[in-house]
Amino acid sequence: MGGDQDLPTDPLPEGITVGDDGVARCWWGAGDPLYRRYHDQEWGRPVADDRRLFEKLSLEGFQAGLSWLTILRKREQFREVFAGFDPATVAQFGIQEVERLLADPGIVRNRAKIEATINNARRYGDLAAEFGSLAAYVWRFEPDPQARPPVLDHAALLQLGQSPESKAMSKDLRRRGWSFVGPTTVYAFMQAMGLVNDHLQGCDRRAPVERERHRFRRPWVAAGEIHRSVRAQGRS
């Protein structure tokens, strides 16, 4: 027989797409160029910067009921009008700023979400004073790797809309007066900020993200704290 036949190849795992650049990605990050860059360069990489953490938690609240792509397309304008998501500055916003934001077509003009972001900025100071930083607080809720699915395939990921830890963090934030921080919103925040690595098996970004997470110095360690598990809180 001729020698130019194509050799059989293994089918891609469900949820994995290979782009025109030859990179295997989670299905959701393989389409729009904004999604692709976000998937490849940001999503799942551990973050300890308070502004970035506050920004992401705020934008996840704005995303509720919308697609993340909608937020990505508006993210630069969000950053502009919310002063780079500096909590101290946003905490000073009043009625005039709320009305200005409601008139801005470059962001999601939802009064409840705008007011929640300002409210959360005002609550940030107490939380940062207690724990040293928002980062030190957030990373206390990092899930135990042993409690994670042994193989994160498409079916397993679809079951992870919430976790005991995201429920615990949501419950605690709401107790502290924060708004738009439900357990699904918090879990999406955890995925994005690297508290978990939810790149699928077969995604080219999974291994480098895991290496980055392994090297990452947890903020509560840097602050000299003893890590306190919150998994039991999430199950209570």
C-alpha positions as CSV (number, residue, x, y, z in Angstrom):
1,M,0.0,0.0,0.0
2,G,1.1,3.6,-0.5
3,G,3.2,5.4,2.2
4,D,1.4,8.7,2.2
5,Q,-1.6,7.7,4.2
6,D,-2.5,9.8,7.3
7,L,-1.9,8.0,10.5
8,P,-4.8,7.6,12.9
9,T,-4.8,10.1,15.7
10,D,-6.4,9.9,19.2
11,P,-9.5,11.9,19.5
12,L,-9.3,15.1,21.6
13,P,-10.7,14.9,25.1
14,E,-14.1,16.3,25.5
15,G,-13.9,20.0,26.1
16,I,-10.5,20.5,24.4
17,T,-10.2,22.4,21.2
18,V,-7.0,22.9,19.1
19,G,-6.8,26.4,17.6
20,D,-5.3,27.4,14.3
21,D,-2.1,28.1,16.2
22,G,-1.8,24.5,17.2
23,V,-2.5,25.1,20.9
24,A,-4.9,22.8,22.8
25,R,-7.2,24.9,25.0
26,C,-10.3,24.5,27.2
27,W,-13.3,24.9,24.8
28,W,-14.4,28.2,26.3
29,G,-11.1,29.9,25.5
30,A,-10.7,28.8,21.9
31,G,-13.0,31.3,20.1
32,D,-12.9,35.0,20.5
33,P,-9.3,36.5,20.6
34,L,-10.1,38.2,23.9
35,Y,-11.1,34.9,25.4
36,R,-8.1,33.3,24.0
37,R,-5.7,35.8,25.5
38,Y,-7.5,35.7,28.8
39,H,-7.4,31.9,28.9
40,D,-3.7,31.7,27.9
41,Q,-2.3,34.6,30.0
42,E,-4.5,35.2,33.0
43,W,-7.0,32.5,34.0
44,G,-5.9,30.2,36.7
45,R,-2.6,32.0,37.4
46,P,-2.2,32.8,41.1
47,V,-2.7,36.4,42.2
48,A,-1.7,38.1,45.4
49,D,-2.2,41.8,44.4
50,D,-5.1,43.3,46.3
51,R,-6.2,45.6,43.5
52,R,-6.4,42.8,41.0
53,L,-8.3,40.6,43.5
54,F,-10.8,43.4,44.3
55,E,-11.2,44.1,40.6
56,K,-11.9,40.5,39.8
57,L,-14.4,40.0,42.6
58,S,-16.1,43.2,41.6
59,L,-16.3,42.2,37.9
60,E,-17.5,38.7,38.7
61,G,-20.4,40.5,40.5
62,F,-21.1,42.6,37.4
63,Q,-20.9,39.4,35.2
64,A,-23.9,37.8,37.1
65,G,-26.5,37.0,34.4
66,L,-24.1,38.0,31.6
67,S,-21.3,36.3,29.7
68,W,-17.7,36.9,30.8
69,L,-16.9,38.0,27.3
70,T,-19.3,41.0,27.8
71,I,-17.2,42.0,30.8
72,L,-13.9,41.5,29.1
73,R,-15.0,43.8,26.3
74,K,-15.8,46.5,28.8
75,R,-13.0,45.8,31.3
76,E,-10.8,48.7,30.3
77,Q,-13.6,51.2,30.7
78,F,-14.5,49.6,34.1
79,R,-10.9,50.2,35.2
80,E,-11.1,53.8,34.0
81,V,-14.3,54.7,35.7
82,F,-13.6,52.8,38.9
83,A,-10.2,54.4,39.5
84,G,-8.3,51.2,38.7
85,F,-10.3,49.4,41.3
86,D,-8.4,51.0,44.1
87,P,-10.6,50.2,47.1
88,A,-9.7,53.4,49.0
89,T,-10.8,55.6,46.1
90,V,-13.9,53.6,45.2
91,A,-15.0,53.7,48.9
92,Q,-15.3,57.5,48.6
93,F,-17.8,57.3,45.7
94,G,-21.1,58.9,46.5
95,I,-24.4,59.7,44.8
96,Q,-22.8,61.9,42.1
97,E,-20.4,59.1,41.1
98,V,-23.2,56.5,41.0
99,E,-25.2,58.7,38.6
100,R,-22.1,59.2,36.5
101,L,-21.5,55.5,36.3
102,L,-25.2,54.8,35.4
103,A,-24.8,57.2,32.5
104,D,-21.7,55.4,31.1
105,P,-22.5,53.1,28.2
106,G,-19.0,51.6,28.4
107,I,-19.8,49.6,31.5
108,V,-22.7,47.4,32.8
109,R,-25.2,50.1,34.0
110,N,-26.8,48.2,36.9
111,R,-27.4,50.3,40.0
112,A,-27.4,47.4,42.4
113,K,-24.1,46.1,41.1
114,I,-22.5,49.6,41.1
115,E,-23.6,50.2,44.6
116,A,-22.4,46.8,45.7
117,T,-18.9,47.5,44.4
118,I,-18.8,50.8,46.3
119,N,-20.2,49.1,49.4
120,N,-17.5,46.3,49.1
121,A,-14.8,48.9,48.7
122,R,-15.9,50.5,52.0
123,R,-15.8,47.1,53.7
124,Y,-12.4,46.3,52.3
125,G,-10.5,48.4,54.9
126,D,-11.8,46.4,57.9
127,L,-11.0,43.1,56.2
128,A,-7.5,44.2,55.2
129,A,-6.8,45.5,58.7
130,E,-7.8,42.2,60.2
131,F,-5.9,39.9,57.9
132,G,-3.2,42.2,56.6
133,S,-4.5,42.2,53.0
134,L,-7.4,41.0,50.9
135,A,-5.0,38.5,49.5
136,A,-4.1,37.0,52.9
137,Y,-7.9,36.6,53.6
138,V,-8.8,35.1,50.2
139,W,-6.0,32.5,50.1
140,R,-7.1,31.1,53.4
141,F,-9.9,29.6,51.4
142,E,-7.8,27.8,48.9
143,P,-9.2,24.2,48.5
144,D,-7.2,21.3,49.6
145,P,-5.7,19.6,46.5
146,Q,-6.6,16.2,47.9
147,A,-10.3,17.2,47.8
148,R,-10.1,18.1,44.1
149,P,-11.1,15.6,41.3
150,P,-8.2,13.3,40.6
151,V,-8.8,13.9,36.8
152,L,-10.3,17.2,35.8
153,D,-12.1,16.4,32.6
154,H,-15.0,18.2,31.0
155,A,-17.7,16.3,33.0
156,A,-15.9,16.9,36.3
157,L,-15.5,20.6,35.6
158,L,-19.2,21.0,34.9
159,Q,-19.9,19.7,38.5
160,L,-17.7,22.5,40.0
161,G,-19.9,25.5,39.9
162,Q,-19.4,25.8,43.7
163,S,-17.2,24.2,46.3
164,P,-17.3,24.0,50.1
165,E,-14.6,26.6,50.2
166,S,-16.5,29.0,47.9
167,K,-19.6,28.6,50.0
168,A,-17.5,29.3,53.2
169,M,-15.9,32.4,51.7
170,S,-19.3,33.7,50.4
171,K,-20.9,33.1,53.8
172,D,-18.1,34.9,55.6
173,L,-18.0,37.9,53.2
174,R,-21.8,38.3,53.4
175,R,-21.5,38.2,57.2
176,R,-19.1,41.1,56.9
177,G,-21.5,43.1,54.8
178,W,-20.2,42.4,51.3
179,S,-22.7,42.1,48.4
180,F,-22.9,40.2,45.1
181,V,-20.5,37.5,46.5
182,G,-22.6,34.4,46.2
183,P,-20.8,31.0,46.2
184,T,-21.0,30.6,42.4
185,T,-19.5,34.1,41.9
186,V,-16.8,33.3,44.5
187,Y,-15.9,30.0,42.8
188,A,-15.5,31.8,39.4
189,F,-13.2,34.2,41.2
190,M,-11.2,31.3,42.7
191,Q,-10.8,29.8,39.2
192,A,-9.6,33.0,37.7
193,M,-7.2,34.1,40.5
194,G,-5.5,30.7,40.7
195,L,-6.9,29.3,44.0
196,V,-7.7,26.3,41.9
197,N,-6.4,25.1,38.5
198,D,-9.5,24.3,36.4
199,H,-7.7,24.1,33.1
200,L,-8.8,20.7,31.8
201,Q,-6.7,17.6,31.3
202,G,-5.3,18.0,27.8
203,C,-5.2,21.8,27.9
204,D,-1.7,23.1,27.1
205,R,-2.0,25.6,29.9
206,R,-2.8,23.2,32.7
207,A,0.8,22.1,33.4
208,P,2.4,25.6,33.3
209,V,-0.4,27.0,35.5
210,E,0.2,24.1,38.0
211,R,3.9,24.8,38.1
212,E,3.2,28.5,38.8
213,R,0.8,27.6,41.6
214,H,3.4,25.3,43.0
215,R,6.0,28.1,43.1
216,F,3.5,30.7,44.4
217,R,4.1,31.9,48.0
218,R,0.8,32.0,49.7
219,P,0.1,35.5,51.3
220,W,-0.8,34.0,54.7
221,V,2.6,32.3,54.7
222,A,4.3,35.6,53.8
223,A,2.4,37.2,56.7
224,G,3.7,34.6,59.1
225,E,0.2,33.2,59.7
226,I,-0.8,29.6,60.4
227,H,-3.1,28.4,57.7
228,R,-6.5,27.6,59.0
229,S,-8.6,25.2,57.0
230,V,-12.1,26.5,56.1
231,R,-13.3,23.3,54.5
232,A,-15.3,22.4,57.5
233,Q,-17.0,25.8,57.5
234,G,-18.1,25.2,53.9
235,R,-19.7,21.9,54.8
236,S,-21.5,23.2,57.9
